[in-house]
Every structure is written in structure tokens, then in C-alpha cells.
């Protein structure tokens, strides 16, 4: 399973976390081993962690967009990093936004 980890912040908002993309890569290696071991070798997770990216939308727009915000963020990241959205089976969206109230779930296809 190919999983993209998108590290995102909102426009007009300074980043608040000090977590680096390297920290997420280390976490992804641990998760990959965990899923492989727990599945008895049946599930291999290949994580790709992208560098932090500032979205063109603000935190208020993120919250107002509702569940569709994931589609917006994923499309913007694909354009920014030059990947095809079908290159990955699943997406993990990490938002560095202090007042965010919306977790992104994909109620249509379960890709996030």
C-alpha cells in the first residue's frame, strides 16, 4: 500500500510545530514495520513523506470547507510536488493550524 503523508500549514499563519519531515519519516518507518509485523507479513506500507507546504487557503477557509477540504489540499499538494493523485492508495494530511476544528476523513472512498 502506497501512503502519502502531506505536511500542511495554512496561508497567513506561521507554523507552530517544530516537528520536521525527518521526524515523520522516522514515524513512518516504525509504522511500516508495525503493520508488516502485525499482519504476519501480508501488509507492506510504503510511506512517502513530503516536505512542509503552505496551502493557499487560510485556517478559516480550511474549517469552512468541511470534509471536501481534503480534496482541495490533496490537489494543491499534487500540483506543488508534481505527483499524480492516483500514485498513492491512501493519504495522511497533517495540518499545522492551531484553531483547526476539522479532521479530514474521506467519507466517499476512504483514502484519507
MDAnalysis code that builds the backbone (N, CA, C; Angstrom):
import MDAnalysis as mda
import numpy as np

u = mda.Universe.empty(336, n_residues=112, atom_resindex=np.repeat(np.arange(112), 3), trajectory=True)
u.add_TopologyAttr("name", ["N", "CA", "C"] * 112)
u.add_TopologyAttr("resid", np.arange(1, 113))
u.add_TopologyAttr("resname", ["UNK", "UNK", "UNK", "UNK", "UNK", "UNK", "UNK", "UNK", "UNK", "UNK", "UNK", "UNK", "UNK", "UNK", "UNK", "UNK", "UNK", "UNK", "UNK", "UNK", "UNK", "UNK", "UNK", "UNK", "UNK", "UNK", "UNK", "UNK", "UNK", "UNK", "UNK", "UNK", "UNK", "UNK", "UNK", "UNK", "UNK", "UNK", "UNK", "UNK", "UNK", "UNK", "UNK", "UNK", "UNK", "UNK", "UNK", "UNK", "UNK", "UNK", "UNK", "UNK", "UNK", "UNK", "UNK", "UNK", "UNK", "UNK", "UNK", "UNK", "UNK", "UNK", "UNK", "UNK", "UNK", "UNK", "UNK", "UNK", "UNK", "UNK", "UNK", "UNK", "UNK", "UNK", "UNK", "UNK", "UNK", "UNK", "UNK", "UNK", "UNK", "UNK", "UNK", "UNK", "UNK", "UNK", "UNK", "UNK", "UNK", "UNK", "UNK", "UNK", "UNK", "UNK", "UNK", "UNK", "UNK", "UNK", "UNK", "UNK", "UNK", "UNK", "UNK", "UNK", "UNK", "UNK", "UNK", "UNK", "UNK", "UNK", "UNK", "UNK"])
u.atoms.positions = np.array([
    [0.849, -1.163, 0.000],
    [0.000, 0.000, 0.000],
    [0.902, 1.235, 0.000],
    [0.648, 2.141, -0.934],
    [1.433, 3.374, -1.021],
    [0.681, 4.498, -0.307],
    [1.349, 5.114, 0.663],
    [0.713, 6.128, 1.501],
    [1.513, 7.428, 1.423],
    [0.837, 8.514, 1.082],
    [1.466, 9.835, 1.052],
    [1.150, 10.556, 2.357],
    [2.169, 11.152, 2.958],
    [1.995, 11.965, 4.160],
    [2.236, 13.407, 3.753],
    [1.172, 14.206, 3.806],
    [1.237, 15.614, 3.401],
    [1.284, 16.482, 4.655],
    [2.367, 17.210, 4.814],
    [2.559, 18.095, 5.962],
    [2.154, 19.496, 5.525],
    [1.072, 20.002, 6.094],
    [0.430, 21.212, 5.582],
    [0.287, 22.289, 6.647],
    [0.403, 23.529, 6.200],
    [0.052, 24.672, 7.046],
    [-0.844, 25.577, 6.213],
    [-1.544, 26.464, 6.879],
    [-2.477, 27.353, 6.184],
    [-1.835, 28.700, 5.870],
    [-2.370, 29.334, 4.849],
    [-1.888, 30.655, 4.448],
    [-2.115, 31.655, 5.571],
    [-1.250, 32.623, 5.651],
    [-1.350, 33.735, 6.606],
    [-1.221, 33.285, 8.064],
    [-0.658, 32.097, 8.263],
    [-0.495, 31.577, 9.617],
    [0.917, 31.016, 9.752],
    [1.680, 31.509, 10.702],
    [3.022, 30.935, 10.882],
    [2.924, 29.513, 11.420],
    [3.887, 28.697, 11.039],
    [3.913, 27.333, 11.566],
    [4.099, 27.368, 13.069],
    [3.433, 26.462, 13.771],
    [3.507, 26.426, 15.227],
    [4.305, 25.229, 15.734],
    [4.320, 24.162, 14.989],
    [5.016, 22.966, 15.446],
    [6.481, 22.994, 15.006],
    [7.296, 22.298, 15.755],
    [8.700, 22.162, 15.372],
    [8.973, 20.771, 14.796],
    [7.931, 19.982, 14.612],
    [8.103, 18.654, 14.032],
    [8.597, 18.795, 12.595],
    [9.617, 18.028, 12.272],
    [10.222, 18.101, 10.942],
    [9.732, 16.950, 10.070],
    [9.988, 17.068, 8.789],
    [9.647, 15.971, 7.889],
    [10.467, 14.732, 8.238],
    [11.693, 14.916, 8.720],
    [12.500, 13.765, 9.150],
    [11.845, 13.033, 10.319],
    [11.217, 13.778, 11.241],
    [10.518, 13.149, 12.355],
    [9.390, 12.266, 11.826],
    [8.646, 12.769, 10.840],
    [7.550, 11.986, 10.268],
    [8.072, 10.786, 9.486],
    [9.245, 10.914, 8.858],
    [9.839, 9.767, 8.163],
    [10.207, 8.668, 9.155],
    [10.757, 9.059, 10.298],
    [11.079, 8.082, 11.342],
    [9.805, 7.395, 11.831],
    [8.769, 8.171, 12.075],
    [7.479, 7.616, 12.488],
    [6.950, 6.649, 11.426],
    [7.065, 7.030, 10.161],
    [6.575, 6.179, 9.065],
    [7.327, 4.853, 9.015],
    [8.640, 4.873, 9.264],
    [9.405, 3.621, 9.281],
    [8.900, 2.701, 10.396],
    [8.637, 3.274, 11.565],
    [8.111, 2.477, 12.678],
    [6.722, 1.911, 12.348],
    [5.877, 2.756, 11.761],
    [4.529, 2.300, 11.404],
    [4.578, 1.211, 10.340],
    [5.455, 1.377, 9.373],
    [5.580, 0.379, 8.319],
    [5.958, -0.974, 8.899],
    [6.934, -0.989, 9.792],
    [7.351, -2.238, 10.443],
    [6.214, -2.801, 11.293],
    [5.528, -1.940, 12.029],
    [4.419, -2.385, 12.884],
    [3.337, -3.091, 12.052],
    [2.881, -2.433, 10.971],
    [1.823, -3.036, 10.154],
    [2.289, -4.335, 9.499],
    [3.537, -4.370, 9.057],
    [4.081, -5.581, 8.454],
    [4.100, -6.721, 9.471],
    [4.618, -6.430, 10.664],
    [4.693, -7.454, 11.707],
    [3.307, -7.910, 12.150],
    [2.408, -6.974, 12.384],
    [1.074, -7.310, 12.884],
    [0.240, -8.078, 11.857],
    [0.543, -7.864, 10.580],
    [-0.214, -8.554, 9.528],
    [0.406, -9.898, 9.169],
    [1.464, -10.263, 9.869],
    [2.141, -11.516, 9.536],
    [2.817, -11.445, 8.175],
    [3.248, -10.244, 7.806],
    [3.935, -10.059, 6.534],
    [3.024, -9.873, 5.339],
    [1.725, -9.734, 5.573],
    [0.781, -9.585, 4.465],
    [0.597, -8.138, 4.016],
    [0.860, -7.162, 4.899],
    [0.637, -5.757, 4.553],
    [1.962, -4.997, 4.581],
    [2.344, -4.523, 3.427],
    [3.560, -3.722, 3.311],
    [3.130, -2.284, 3.003],
    [3.462, -1.374, 3.900],
    [3.121, 0.044, 3.735],
    [4.364, 0.811, 3.293],
    [4.246, 1.485, 2.173],
    [5.330, 2.297, 1.635],
    [4.928, 3.760, 1.797],
    [5.481, 4.407, 2.835],
    [5.154, 5.802, 3.126],
    [6.078, 6.733, 2.354],
    [5.501, 7.793, 1.785],
    [6.270, 8.890, 1.223],
    [5.879, 10.142, 1.998],
    [6.849, 10.716, 2.707],
    [6.599, 11.921, 3.490],
    [7.101, 13.114, 2.688],
    [6.211, 14.036, 2.388],
    [6.565, 15.245, 1.651],
    [6.962, 16.351, 2.631],
    [7.756, 17.272, 2.166],
    [8.167, 18.412, 2.992],
    [6.957, 19.278, 3.346],
    [7.113, 20.093, 4.374],
    [6.037, 21.009, 4.778],
    [5.684, 21.931, 3.612],
    [4.400, 22.181, 3.459],
    [3.899, 23.039, 2.386],
    [2.821, 23.959, 2.944],
    [2.887, 25.217, 2.563],
    [1.838, 26.147, 2.961],
    [0.760, 26.158, 1.887],
    [-0.467, 25.896, 2.299],
    [-1.604, 25.910, 1.381],
    [-1.973, 27.337, 1.015],
    [-2.754, 27.481, -0.030],
    [-3.222, 28.809, -0.432],
    [-4.458, 29.239, 0.351],
    [-5.024, 28.339, 1.150],
    [-6.221, 28.668, 1.933],
    [-5.840, 28.981, 3.381],
    [-6.651, 29.809, 4.005],
    [-6.426, 30.174, 5.408],
    [-7.033, 29.116, 6.324],
    [-6.742, 29.239, 7.607],
    [-7.332, 28.333, 8.581],
    [-8.845, 28.432, 8.596],
    [-9.372, 29.641, 8.466],
    [-10.827, 29.820, 8.443],
    [-11.432, 29.134, 7.220],
    [-10.755, 29.232, 6.078],
    [-11.249, 28.565, 4.869],
    [-11.160, 27.047, 5.015],
    [-10.102, 26.572, 5.684],
    [-9.961, 25.137, 5.948],
    [-11.181, 24.644, 6.719],
    [-11.524, 25.336, 7.799],
    [-12.655, 24.928, 8.633],
    [-13.986, 25.049, 7.902],
    [-14.138, 26.105, 7.093],
    [-15.397, 26.338, 6.394],
    [-15.628, 25.343, 5.251],
    [-14.565, 24.756, 4.731],
    [-14.688, 23.873, 3.563],
    [-15.349, 22.538, 3.886],
    [-15.360, 22.174, 5.148],
    [-15.953, 20.892, 5.505],
    [-15.107, 19.729, 5.015],
    [-15.709, 18.542, 4.902],
    [-14.940, 17.359, 4.520],
    [-14.247, 17.458, 3.160],
    [-14.734, 18.314, 2.290],
    [-14.126, 18.456, 0.959],
    [-12.756, 19.127, 1.001],
    [-12.368, 19.679, 2.158],
    [-11.075, 20.361, 2.243],
    [-9.931, 19.401, 1.924],
    [-10.099, 18.136, 2.220],
    [-9.066, 17.155, 1.902],
    [-8.805, 17.052, 0.413],
    [-9.874, 17.117, -0.379],
    [-9.710, 17.076, -1.835],
    [-8.943, 18.300, -2.327],
    [-9.260, 19.456, -1.757],
    [-8.574, 20.695, -2.119],
    [-7.103, 20.625, -1.750],
    [-6.816, 20.201, -0.533],
    [-5.434, 20.123, -0.061],
    [-4.636, 19.107, -0.862],
    [-5.222, 17.970, -1.134],
    [-4.529, 16.921, -1.896],
    [-4.219, 17.394, -3.312],
    [-5.171, 18.062, -3.969],
    [-4.946, 18.564, -5.332],
    [-3.849, 19.627, -5.350],
    [-3.855, 20.508, -4.362],
    [-2.830, 21.557, -4.302],
    [-1.447, 20.956, -4.054],
    [-1.380, 19.961, -3.189],
    [-0.096, 19.296, -2.925],
    [0.394, 18.559, -4.169],
    [-0.496, 17.875, -4.875],
    [-0.106, 17.157, -6.094],
    [0.458, 18.128, -7.125],
    [-0.185, 19.271, -7.283],
    [0.316, 20.270, -8.234],
    [1.653, 20.831, -7.776],
    [1.795, 21.075, -6.491],
    [3.022, 21.658, -5.951],
    [4.213, 20.691, -6.063],
    [3.980, 19.425, -5.758],
    [5.070, 18.444, -5.734],
    [5.190, 17.641, -7.020],
    [4.231, 17.783, -7.918],
    [4.315, 17.125, -9.214],
    [4.028, 15.630, -9.199],
    [3.135, 15.175, -8.324],
    [2.745, 13.767, -8.362],
    [1.313, 13.641, -8.851],
    [0.977, 12.464, -9.348],
    [-0.378, 12.172, -9.772],
    [-1.120, 11.623, -8.553],
    [-2.311, 12.105, -8.307],
    [-3.041, 11.671, -7.113],
    [-3.293, 10.169, -7.084],
    [-3.332, 9.539, -8.240],
    [-3.554, 8.089, -8.288],
    [-2.278, 7.300, -7.974],
    [-1.160, 7.996, -7.751],
    [0.092, 7.323, -7.389],
    [0.035, 6.705, -5.992],
    [-0.913, 7.151, -5.172],
    [-0.989, 6.700, -3.784],
    [-2.354, 6.084, -3.501],
    [-2.331, 5.073, -2.631],
    [-3.576, 4.417, -2.228],
    [-4.274, 5.162, -1.094],
    [-3.477, 5.771, -0.215],
    [-4.010, 6.480, 0.947],
    [-3.227, 7.763, 1.168],
    [-3.862, 8.697, 1.847],
    [-3.244, 9.979, 2.188],
    [-3.415, 10.256, 3.670],
    [-2.355, 10.760, 4.284],
    [-2.410, 11.251, 5.657],
    [-2.139, 12.745, 5.564],
    [-3.097, 13.552, 5.976],
    [-2.947, 15.003, 5.946],
    [-2.693, 15.487, 7.366],
    [-1.530, 16.090, 7.573],
    [-1.157, 16.645, 8.872],
    [-1.261, 18.151, 8.733],
    [-2.127, 18.777, 9.526],
    [-2.322, 20.222, 9.420],
    [-1.731, 20.906, 10.651],
    [-0.884, 21.875, 10.405],
    [-0.278, 22.671, 11.476],
    [-1.079, 23.974, 11.566],
    [-2.195, 23.886, 12.252],
    [-3.106, 25.022, 12.322],
    [-3.752, 24.995, 13.692],
    [-3.446, 25.957, 14.528],
    [-3.809, 25.912, 15.938],
    [-5.309, 25.886, 16.205],
    [-6.093, 26.571, 15.399],
    [-7.522, 26.643, 15.700],
    [-8.357, 25.720, 14.816],
    [-7.695, 24.803, 14.112],
    [-8.421, 23.880, 13.259],
    [-9.398, 23.035, 14.065],
    [-10.575, 22.856, 13.525],
    [-11.589, 22.062, 14.208],
    [-12.046, 20.884, 13.356],
    [-11.469, 20.718, 12.191],
    [-11.941, 19.697, 11.277],
    [-10.848, 18.691, 10.974],
    [-11.071, 17.475, 11.371],
    [-10.209, 16.391, 10.912],
    [-10.698, 15.983, 9.541],
    [-9.806, 15.574, 8.690],
    [-10.190, 15.247, 7.320],
    [-10.423, 13.753, 7.218],
    [-11.638, 13.387, 6.900],
    [-11.951, 11.999, 6.613],
    [-12.553, 11.945, 5.226],
    [-12.334, 10.860, 4.568],
    [-12.843, 10.702, 3.217],
    [-14.063, 9.800, 3.293],
    [-15.221, 10.397, 3.338],
    [-16.442, 9.643, 3.501],
    [-16.880, 8.948, 2.219],
    [-16.213, 9.246, 1.090],
    [-16.596, 8.636, -0.186],
    [-15.766, 7.395, -0.522],
    [-14.442, 7.521, -0.403],
    [-13.577, 6.443, -0.892],
    [-12.609, 5.922, 0.155],
    [-12.581, 6.482, 1.344],
    [-11.707, 6.018, 2.421],
    [-10.229, 6.087, 2.046],
    [-9.827, 7.181, 1.399],
    [-8.416, 7.329, 1.058],
    [-7.673, 8.210, 2.037],
    [-8.363, 8.843, 2.993],
    [-7.694, 9.691, 3.985],
    [-8.040, 9.177, 5.363],
])
